[in-house]
């Protein structure tokens, strides 16, 4: 039996119902891979404290390429949404085809970079005892990149065509496969080989391939493939490719710069030689992902709705939409971090470490929670800028924020180390700058000039 996808009117309305209809399916879709990464860390924590710490470095390295794909995904989503707002759905198949072409080119670059250049770049800065395990993991993990990018392209289409309710299907299968394979491959259960740290990499690559396969099946089963003539013509289309790349390049650079500085932060932690701090910081990465699911979902909603309103030629509704989305983001984010701060000991017990781990980690959780609150506001406004099509402004905002972040981080990690919690307060500085600049730009109204409809 085929699922139905009868969304013919793709113009968004600035209502709570519209906001939630886009955001909640995205929330579920984001929550599942975060549970996925959390499960990886739980299994690796049971393997050893060293493995849990090394997962932080490798996870952030892979995240650099993953967020580059997220930048491409956001630009594709904006292009889709703008065409949807202007009732030009006939071009959907061309947009998706160009996204597929571009994403595969970037995935090829990512694989070559990891195999050929990453060893040269990482060996001088990684801990001597950790480097062999980290680079072996990355050379396996990076093969998931093409599947991840194509998966993101399919999801961009589903969100922009107001079919975000189908996102959950692919993510459920991806997470399920990853959790099962983590269980079987890391310690070698039920006759499977005990692959240890690399078992998590193999599990993740297979899971991403399964996620992509499921999204393709969804496009067929919902009738969306037939309705929009998707996946049948991959010829180069200069105008739309240029439009996607014009929007994607600043976004990809923005995300790459952002996560690369996070990698620098993790290497600074590693350089202190404390496995406990390194392991706690990897857990904090999971906290950001898990507690921030609503933030990223509503940030994506901000991008989609603003892009759609620009396509409708209704810039007068943009600030109203952003404010409405921001209130939902703050409220639901507070719920998540509230639960985390009420029961931090239970959370830390998941990672199979001793009581010293929880005692050292709780002050860091408090600081990170405040950073996530700042993020719940700032990220909505930043993605509002993305939705206007002025992605070069996004890049400028990111560069300035990263400058403050790095200065603050270097001071409290190298010159005047107080505590790990103080070091993690760099997130407050970063998101405060992001919000201030995004808010000022959108309130200025300069984005209304020469809009990219």
SEMI-149448 format. One record per residue (C-alpha): z, x, y; residue number from 1; residue in three letters. Coordinates in Angstrom, 1 decimal. Each point is the difference from the previous one (the first is absolute). Layout:
> zz;xx;yy;n;res
> Z;X;Y;NUM;ala;
...
END
This chain:
> zz;xx;yy;n;res
> 0.0;0.0;0.0;1;unk;
> -1.0;1.4;3.4;2;unk;
> 2.5;0.3;2.9;3;unk;
> -1.2;-1.6;3.2;4;unk;
> -0.2;1.7;3.4;5;unk;
> -1.2;-2.6;2.4;6;unk;
> 0.7;1.6;3.4;7;unk;
> -3.0;-1.0;2.1;8;unk;
> 1.7;0.0;3.4;9;unk;
> 1.2;3.6;0.5;10;unk;
> 1.2;-0.3;3.6;11;unk;
> 3.8;0.6;0.2;12;unk;
> 2.4;-2.1;2.0;13;unk;
> 3.1;1.4;1.7;14;unk;
> 2.6;-1.9;-2.0;15;unk;
> 2.9;0.9;-2.2;16;unk;
> -1.8;-1.6;-3.0;17;unk;
> -3.1;2.2;0.6;18;unk;
> 2.2;3.1;0.4;19;unk;
> 1.8;-0.6;-3.2;20;unk;
> -3.1;-1.0;-2.0;21;unk;
> -1.4;3.4;0.7;22;unk;
> 3.2;2.1;-0.1;23;unk;
> 1.9;-1.3;-3.0;24;unk;
> -2.7;0.8;-2.6;25;unk;
> -0.4;3.4;1.6;26;unk;
> 3.8;0.4;-0.3;27;unk;
> -0.1;-0.6;-3.7;28;unk;
> -3.0;2.2;-0.4;29;unk;
> 1.8;2.9;1.8;30;unk;
> 3.3;-0.6;-1.7;31;unk;
> -1.5;0.5;-3.5;32;unk;
> -1.3;3.6;0.6;33;unk;
> 3.3;0.9;1.7;34;unk;
> 1.8;-1.2;-3.1;35;unk;
> -2.6;2.1;-1.8;36;unk;
> 1.0;3.2;1.9;37;unk;
> 3.7;-0.9;-0.2;38;unk;
> -0.4;-0.3;-3.8;39;unk;
> -1.7;3.5;-0.1;40;unk;
> 3.0;1.4;1.9;41;unk;
> 2.5;-1.7;-2.3;42;unk;
> -1.7;1.4;-3.2;43;unk;
> -0.3;3.4;1.5;44;unk;
> 3.6;-0.1;1.3;45;unk;
> 1.0;-0.5;-3.6;46;unk;
> -2.0;3.0;-1.0;47;unk;
> 1.7;2.4;2.5;48;unk;
> 1.1;0.3;3.6;49;unk;
> -2.7;2.7;0.4;50;unk;
> -2.7;-2.4;-1.1;51;unk;
> 1.3;-2.7;2.3;52;unk;
> -0.2;2.5;2.9;53;unk;
> -3.4;1.3;-0.9;54;unk;
> -1.3;-3.6;-0.1;55;unk;
> 0.7;-0.1;3.8;56;unk;
> -2.4;2.9;0.8;57;unk;
> -2.7;-1.2;-2.4;58;unk;
> 0.4;-3.6;1.1;59;unk;
> -0.4;0.8;3.7;60;unk;
> -3.0;2.3;-0.7;61;unk;
> -1.8;-2.8;-1.9;62;unk;
> 1.1;-2.4;2.7;63;unk;
> -2.0;2.0;2.6;64;unk;
> -3.2;-1.0;-1.9;65;unk;
> 1.2;-3.5;-0.7;66;unk;
> 0.7;-0.7;3.6;67;unk;
> -3.4;1.4;1.0;68;unk;
> -1.4;-2.7;-2.3;69;unk;
> 2.4;-2.4;1.7;70;unk;
> -1.5;0.9;3.4;71;unk;
> -3.5;-0.7;-1.4;72;unk;
> 1.4;-3.2;-1.5;73;unk;
> 1.4;-1.1;3.4;74;unk;
> -3.3;0.7;1.7;75;unk;
> -2.0;-1.9;-2.6;76;unk;
> 2.6;-2.8;0.3;77;unk;
> -0.6;-0.1;3.8;78;unk;
> -3.7;-0.1;-0.4;79;unk;
> 0.2;-2.7;-2.6;80;unk;
> 2.4;-2.0;2.2;81;unk;
> -2.1;0.3;3.1;82;unk;
> -3.1;-1.2;-1.8;83;unk;
> 2.0;-2.8;-1.5;84;unk;
> 1.3;-1.1;3.5;85;unk;
> -3.5;-0.1;1.3;86;unk;
> -1.2;-2.1;-3.1;87;unk;
> -2.3;2.8;-1.2;88;unk;
> 1.0;0.1;-3.7;89;unk;
> -3.5;0.8;-1.1;90;unk;
> 0.6;3.6;0.7;91;unk;
> 3.1;0.2;-2.3;92;unk;
> -2.0;1.5;-2.9;93;unk;
> -1.4;2.8;2.2;94;unk;
> 3.5;0.8;1.4;95;unk;
> 1.5;0.3;-3.5;96;unk;
> -2.9;2.0;-1.3;97;unk;
> 0.3;2.5;2.9;98;unk;
> 3.8;0.2;-0.6;99;unk;
> -0.6;0.8;-3.6;100;unk;
> -2.5;2.8;0.8;101;unk;
> 2.2;1.6;2.7;102;unk;
> 3.2;-0.2;-2.2;103;unk;
> -1.6;1.7;-2.9;104;unk;
> -1.2;2.8;2.2;105;unk;
> 3.6;0.5;1.3;106;unk;
> 1.4;-0.2;-3.5;107;unk;
> -2.3;2.8;-1.1;108;unk;
> 1.1;2.1;2.9;109;unk;
> 3.7;-0.6;-0.9;110;unk;
> -0.5;1.1;-3.6;111;unk;
> -1.8;3.1;1.0;112;unk;
> 2.6;0.9;2.6;113;unk;
> 2.9;-0.4;-2.4;114;unk;
> -1.6;2.1;-2.7;115;unk;
> -1.5;2.7;2.1;116;unk;
> 2.0;0.3;3.3;117;unk;
> 3.4;-1.6;-0.7;118;unk;
> 1.2;2.9;-2.2;119;unk;
> -0.7;2.5;2.8;120;unk;
> 1.8;-2.1;2.6;121;unk;
> 3.0;-1.1;-2.0;122;unk;
> 1.0;3.1;-1.8;123;unk;
> 1.2;2.0;3.1;124;unk;
> 2.2;-2.9;1.1;125;unk;
> 1.2;-1.6;-3.2;126;unk;
> 3.1;1.2;-1.9;127;unk;
> -0.9;2.6;-2.6;128;unk;
> 1.6;-1.9;-2.8;129;unk;
> -1.4;-3.4;1.0;130;unk;
> -3.6;1.0;0.8;131;unk;
> -1.5;0.2;-3.6;132;unk;
> 1.4;-3.5;-0.8;133;unk;
> -1.1;-1.5;3.3;134;unk;
> -3.6;1.4;-0.1;135;unk;
> -0.6;-1.0;-3.6;136;unk;
> 1.1;-3.5;0.8;137;unk;
> -2.2;-0.3;3.0;138;unk;
> -3.1;1.2;-1.9;139;unk;
> 0.4;-3.0;-2.3;140;unk;
> 1.3;-2.5;2.6;141;unk;
> -3.0;0.5;2.3;142;unk;
> -2.4;-1.5;-2.5;143;unk;
> 1.4;-3.4;0.9;144;unk;
> -1.4;0.2;3.5;145;unk;
> -3.5;-1.6;-0.6;146;unk;
> 1.7;-2.9;-1.8;147;unk;
> 2.6;-0.4;2.8;148;unk;
> -2.6;0.0;2.7;149;unk;
> -2.3;-2.5;-1.7;150;unk;
> 3.1;-2.2;-0.7;151;unk;
> 0.8;0.2;3.8;152;unk;
> -3.5;-1.0;0.9;153;unk;
> 0.2;-3.1;-2.2;154;unk;
> 3.4;-0.9;1.5;155;unk;
> -1.3;0.4;3.6;156;unk;
> -2.7;-2.6;-0.8;157;unk;
> 2.6;-2.4;-1.5;158;unk;
> 2.3;0.2;3.0;159;unk;
> -2.7;-0.4;2.6;160;unk;
> -1.7;-2.9;-1.8;161;unk;
> 3.4;-1.7;0.0;162;unk;
> 0.4;0.3;-3.8;163;unk;
> 3.0;2.2;0.1;164;unk;
> 1.7;-2.2;-2.6;165;unk;
> -2.1;1.8;-2.6;166;unk;
> 1.3;3.5;0.9;167;unk;
> 3.0;-0.5;-2.2;168;unk;
> -2.0;-0.1;-3.3;169;unk;
> -1.4;3.5;0.2;170;unk;
> 3.4;1.5;1.1;171;unk;
> 1.9;-1.7;-2.9;172;unk;
> -2.3;1.5;-2.5;173;unk;
> 0.0;3.4;1.6;174;unk;
> 3.8;0.1;0.2;175;unk;
> 0.5;-1.3;-3.5;176;unk;
> -2.3;2.6;-1.5;177;unk;
> 1.7;2.8;2.0;178;unk;
> 3.5;-1.0;-1.0;179;unk;
> -0.9;-0.3;-3.7;180;unk;
> -1.8;3.3;0.0;181;unk;
> 2.9;1.7;2.0;182;unk;
> 2.3;-1.2;-2.7;183;unk;
> -2.2;1.2;-2.8;184;unk;
> -1.4;3.3;1.3;185;unk;
> 2.8;1.7;2.0;186;unk;
> 2.5;0.3;-2.8;187;unk;
> -2.4;-0.7;-2.9;188;unk;
> 1.0;-3.3;-1.5;189;unk;
> -1.5;-2.0;-3.0;190;unk;
> -2.1;2.9;-1.2;191;unk;
> -1.5;0.9;3.4;192;unk;
> 0.1;3.6;1.1;193;unk;
> 2.9;1.1;2.3;194;unk;
> -2.0;1.2;3.0;195;unk;
> 3.0;0.2;2.4;196;unk;
> -0.9;0.2;3.7;197;unk;
> -3.8;-0.1;-0.6;198;unk;
> 0.5;-3.2;-2.0;199;unk;
> 0.7;-1.8;3.3;200;unk;
> -3.3;1.3;1.4;201;unk;
> -2.0;-1.2;-3.0;202;unk;
> 1.7;-3.4;0.1;203;unk;
> -0.8;-0.5;3.7;204;unk;
> -3.7;1.0;-0.4;205;unk;
> -0.5;-2.5;-2.9;206;unk;
> 1.9;-2.7;1.9;207;unk;
> -2.2;0.4;3.1;208;unk;
> -3.2;-0.3;-2.2;209;unk;
> 1.4;-3.2;-1.5;210;unk;
> 0.8;-1.4;3.5;211;unk;
> -3.6;0.6;1.1;212;unk;
> -1.4;-1.7;-3.2;213;unk;
> 2.2;-3.0;0.6;214;unk;
> -1.1;-0.4;3.7;215;unk;
> -3.7;0.1;-1.2;216;unk;
> 0.8;-2.7;-2.5;217;unk;
> 1.7;-2.1;2.8;218;unk;
> -3.1;0.2;2.2;219;unk;
> -2.0;-1.4;-2.9;220;unk;
> 2.4;-2.6;-1.2;221;unk;
> 0.7;-1.4;3.5;222;unk;
> -3.7;-0.4;0.7;223;unk;
> 0.4;2.3;3.1;224;unk;
> -2.5;2.5;-1.5;225;unk;
> -2.6;-2.7;-0.3;226;unk;
> 0.9;-1.8;3.3;227;unk;
> -0.4;3.2;2.1;228;unk;
> -2.6;1.8;-2.2;229;unk;
> 2.4;2.9;-0.5;230;unk;
> -0.5;3.2;-2.1;231;unk;
> -3.8;-0.4;-0.4;232;unk;
> -1.5;2.1;2.8;233;unk;
> 1.5;3.4;0.8;234;unk;
> -2.8;1.2;2.3;235;unk;
> 1.0;2.0;3.1;236;unk;
> 0.3;-2.2;3.1;237;unk;
> 0.1;2.1;3.1;238;unk;
> 1.5;-2.4;2.5;239;unk;
> 2.9;-1.3;-2.1;240;unk;
> 0.7;3.5;-1.5;241;unk;
> 0.2;1.4;3.5;242;unk;
> 2.3;-2.9;1.1;243;unk;
> 2.4;0.6;-3.0;244;unk;
> 0.0;3.8;0.6;245;unk;
> 0.5;-0.4;3.7;246;unk;
> 3.2;-2.0;-0.6;247;unk;
> 1.1;1.8;-3.2;248;unk;
> -0.1;3.6;1.3;249;unk;
> 2.8;-0.3;2.5;250;unk;
> 2.1;-2.1;-2.4;251;unk;
> -0.5;2.4;-2.9;252;unk;
> 0.9;3.0;2.2;253;unk;
> 3.0;-2.0;1.4;254;unk;
> 1.4;-0.7;-3.5;255;unk;
> -0.8;3.5;-1.4;256;unk;
> 1.8;1.7;2.9;257;unk;
> 2.9;-2.4;-0.4;258;unk;
> 0.5;0.6;-3.7;259;unk;
> -0.8;3.8;0.3;260;unk;
> 3.0;0.4;2.3;261;unk;
> 2.1;-1.9;-2.6;262;unk;
> -1.2;2.7;-2.5;263;unk;
> 1.1;2.7;2.5;264;unk;
> 3.4;-1.8;0.2;265;unk;
> 0.3;0.1;-3.8;266;unk;
> -0.9;3.7;-0.2;267;unk;
> 2.6;0.7;2.7;268;unk;
> 2.5;-1.8;-2.2;269;unk;
> -1.2;2.0;-3.1;270;unk;
> 0.3;3.2;1.9;271;unk;
> 3.8;-0.5;0.4;272;unk;
> 0.2;0.3;-3.8;273;unk;
> 2.2;-3.0;-0.6;274;unk;
> -1.4;-2.1;-2.9;275;unk;
> 2.4;-2.8;0.9;276;unk;
> -1.4;-0.4;3.5;277;unk;
> -3.5;0.1;-1.3;278;unk;
> 0.7;-2.7;-2.6;279;unk;
> 1.8;-2.2;2.5;280;unk;
> -3.0;0.3;2.4;281;unk;
> -2.4;-1.1;-2.8;282;unk;
> 2.2;-3.1;-0.4;283;unk;
> -0.2;-0.6;3.7;284;unk;
> -3.8;0.0;-0.3;285;unk;
> 0.4;-2.8;-2.5;286;unk;
> 2.4;-1.8;2.4;287;unk;
> -2.6;0.2;2.7;288;unk;
> -2.5;-1.5;-2.3;289;unk;
> 2.2;-2.6;-1.5;290;unk;
> 1.8;-1.2;3.1;291;unk;
> -3.1;0.2;2.0;292;unk;
> -2.2;-2.3;-2.1;293;unk;
> 0.4;-2.8;2.6;294;unk;
> -0.8;2.3;2.8;295;unk;
> -3.2;1.3;-1.5;296;unk;
> -1.0;-3.6;-1.0;297;unk;
> 0.5;-1.3;3.5;298;unk;
> -1.6;3.1;1.5;299;unk;
> -3.1;-0.8;-2.1;300;unk;
> 0.2;-3.6;1.2;301;unk;
> 0.1;1.2;3.6;302;unk;
> -3.2;2.0;-0.6;303;unk;
> -1.8;-2.9;-1.7;304;unk;
> 1.0;-2.7;2.5;305;unk;
> -0.7;2.1;3.1;306;unk;
> -3.4;1.0;-1.4;307;unk;
> -0.8;-3.6;-0.8;308;unk;
> 1.0;-1.2;3.5;309;unk;
> -2.1;2.7;1.5;310;unk;
> -2.9;-1.3;-2.1;311;unk;
> 0.7;-3.5;1.3;312;unk;
> 0.0;1.5;3.6;313;unk;
> 3.6;-1.2;0.5;314;unk;
> 1.8;3.1;1.3;315;unk;
> 2.3;-2.3;1.9;316;unk;
> 1.8;-0.8;-3.3;317;unk;
> 0.5;3.6;-1.2;318;unk;
> 3.4;0.7;1.6;319;unk;
> 1.3;-3.4;-1.2;320;unk;
> -1.1;0.7;-3.5;321;unk;
> 1.6;3.5;0.0;322;unk;
> 3.3;-1.4;1.3;323;unk;
> 0.0;-2.7;-2.7;324;unk;
> -0.7;2.5;-2.8;325;unk;
> 2.6;2.5;1.4;326;unk;
> 2.8;-2.6;-0.3;327;unk;
> -0.8;-0.7;-3.6;328;unk;
> -0.2;3.8;-0.7;329;unk;
> 3.4;0.6;1.6;330;unk;
> 1.7;-2.9;-1.8;331;unk;
> -1.2;0.8;-3.5;332;unk;
> 0.4;3.7;0.4;333;unk;
> 3.7;-0.5;1.0;334;unk;
> 0.5;-2.0;-3.2;335;unk;
> -1.3;2.9;-2.1;336;unk;
> 2.0;2.8;1.7;337;unk;
> 3.0;-2.3;0.2;338;unk;
> 0.1;-0.3;-3.8;339;unk;
> -0.6;3.8;-0.4;340;unk;
> 2.9;0.8;2.3;341;unk;
> 2.4;-2.5;-1.7;342;unk;
> -0.6;1.4;-3.4;343;unk;
> -1.1;3.7;0.4;344;unk;
> 2.0;1.3;-3.0;345;unk;
> -1.9;-2.4;-2.4;346;unk;
> -3.3;1.3;1.4;347;unk;
> 0.9;3.6;-0.5;348;unk;
> 1.2;-0.6;-3.5;349;unk;
> -3.6;-0.9;-1.0;350;unk;
> -1.0;3.7;0.1;351;unk;
> 2.3;1.2;-2.7;352;unk;
> 1.9;2.5;2.1;353;unk;
> 3.8;0.6;0.4;354;unk;
> 2.3;-1.6;2.7;355;unk;
> -0.5;3.1;2.2;356;unk;
> -3.6;-1.2;0.5;357;unk;
> 1.0;-3.4;1.3;358;unk;
> 2.7;1.4;2.3;359;unk;
> -2.5;2.5;1.6;360;unk;
> -2.7;-2.7;0.2;361;unk;
> 1.8;-2.9;1.6;362;unk;
> 0.1;1.5;3.6;363;unk;
> -3.7;0.8;-0.3;364;unk;
> -0.7;-3.7;-1.0;365;unk;
> 1.8;-1.2;3.1;366;unk;
> -2.2;2.2;2.2;367;unk;
> -3.2;-0.9;-1.8;368;unk;
> 0.8;-3.7;0.3;369;unk;
> 0.2;0.3;3.8;370;unk;
> -3.4;1.8;-0.1;371;unk;
> -1.5;-2.8;-2.1;372;unk;
> 1.3;-2.5;2.6;373;unk;
> -1.8;1.9;2.7;374;unk;
> -3.1;0.0;-2.2;375;unk;
> 0.1;-3.8;-0.5;376;unk;
> -0.7;-0.3;3.8;377;unk;
> -2.2;3.0;0.8;378;unk;
> -2.4;-0.4;-3.0;379;unk;
> -0.9;-3.5;1.0;380;unk;
> -1.0;1.1;3.5;381;unk;
> -1.8;3.1;-1.3;382;unk;
> -2.1;-2.1;-2.3;383;unk;
> -0.7;-2.4;2.8;384;unk;
> -1.7;3.0;1.7;385;unk;
> -1.9;0.5;-3.2;386;unk;
> -1.2;-3.6;0.0;387;unk;
> -1.5;0.3;3.5;388;unk;
> -2.3;2.7;-1.4;389;unk;
> 1.3;2.7;2.3;390;unk;
> 0.9;2.3;-2.9;391;unk;
> -0.3;3.1;2.2;392;unk;
> 3.1;-1.2;1.9;393;unk;
> 1.7;-0.3;-3.4;394;unk;
> -0.7;3.7;-0.6;395;unk;
> 1.3;1.0;3.5;396;unk;
> 3.2;-2.0;-0.6;397;unk;
> 0.4;1.7;-3.4;398;unk;
> -0.5;3.5;1.4;399;unk;
> 2.6;-0.5;2.7;400;unk;
> 2.5;-1.5;-2.4;401;unk;
> -0.5;2.7;-2.5;402;unk;
> 0.5;2.7;2.7;403;unk;
> 3.5;-1.5;0.8;404;unk;
> 0.7;-0.4;-3.8;405;unk;
> -0.8;3.7;-0.8;406;unk;
> 2.0;1.4;2.9;407;unk;
> 3.0;-2.1;-0.9;408;unk;
> -0.3;0.8;-3.8;409;unk;
> -0.4;3.7;0.6;410;unk;
> 3.1;0.1;2.2;411;unk;
> 2.2;-1.9;-2.4;412;unk;
> -1.3;1.7;-3.1;413;unk;
> -0.5;3.6;1.1;414;unk;
> 2.0;0.6;3.2;415;unk;
> 2.9;-2.3;-0.2;416;unk;
> 0.4;-1.6;-3.4;417;unk;
> 2.9;-2.6;0.1;418;unk;
> -0.6;-2.1;-3.1;419;unk;
> -2.9;-1.5;-2.0;420;unk;
> 0.8;-3.4;1.7;421;unk;
> -0.5;1.6;3.4;422;unk;
> -3.3;1.6;-1.2;423;unk;
> -1.3;-3.5;-1.1;424;unk;
> 0.8;-1.4;3.4;425;unk;
> -3.4;1.5;1.0;426;unk;
> -1.4;-3.4;-1.1;427;unk;
> 1.8;-1.7;2.9;428;unk;
> -1.7;2.3;2.5;429;unk;
> -3.4;-0.5;-1.6;430;unk;
> 0.0;-3.8;0.0;431;unk;
> 1.5;-0.2;3.5;432;unk;
> -2.9;1.9;1.4;433;unk;
> -2.5;-2.0;-2.1;434;unk;
> 1.4;-3.3;1.4;435;unk;
> 0.2;1.2;3.6;436;unk;
> -3.6;1.1;0.1;437;unk;
> -1.5;-2.9;-2.0;438;unk;
> 2.0;-2.6;2.0;439;unk;
> -1.0;1.6;3.3;440;unk;
> -3.7;0.2;-1.0;441;unk;
> -0.3;-3.6;-1.2;442;unk;
> 2.0;-1.4;3.0;443;unk;
> -2.4;1.9;2.4;444;unk;
> -2.9;-2.1;-1.2;445;unk;
> -2.4;3.1;0.0;446;unk;
> -1.1;-0.9;-3.5;447;unk;
> -1.7;-3.1;1.3;448;unk;
> -2.6;2.2;1.8;449;unk;
> -3.1;0.8;-2.1;450;unk;
> 1.4;-1.7;-3.1;451;unk;
> -1.7;0.8;-3.4;452;unk;
> -0.9;-3.5;-1.1;453;unk;
END
